[in-house]
């Protein structure tokens, strides 16, 4: 679904570039609220959206992206709380005793794990938020860890968007340039090392 919706959004952005360029800030705010819902439902990857926002709005779109990400995290949390039964964690630990140790370590410092997870551009946004909700993280912890973790990758995606000369080339080559590729690899490695360090045996 993310591939399908991203492809449709790409076609829309390319075909109606003048429309998006002329859209008012109020219009972008409404679009951001709608995209918060689609991101919460795993239909639109926020990193992809950061490319588009960077291209059309430049750095002035950064507050809107923070609003989008925080809104999506909050929506996933509310949806998860509605759909996941209260007995889920107990049943999970009964079925998989090793999960109890992981959950205990997670609850010692959930913000740290959320931060390292959100740092990686490769891990799916909505699914990781749902997993943290299932694991019992509180909404303020998810918002704080998610915000801190998304700053580097969102800023990188926005910077790439601001450097693009045309929207078609940007969306076809989102990681153009050796510098951008190295930064993405660095974020993935840092995220992987951080998650591994978090769950290391003591």
Buried (B, 14 or more C-beta within 10 A) or exposed (E): EBEEBBEEBBEEBBEEBEEBEEBEEEEBEEBBEEBBBBBBBBBBBBBBBBBBBBBBBEEEBBEBBBBBBBBBBBBBBEBBEEEBEEEBBEEBBEEEEEBBEBBEBBEEEBBBBBBBBBBBBEBEBBEBBBBBBBBBBEBEBBBBBBBBBBBBBBBBBBBBBBEBEEBBEBBEEBBBEEEBEEBBEEBBEBBBEBBEEBEEEE
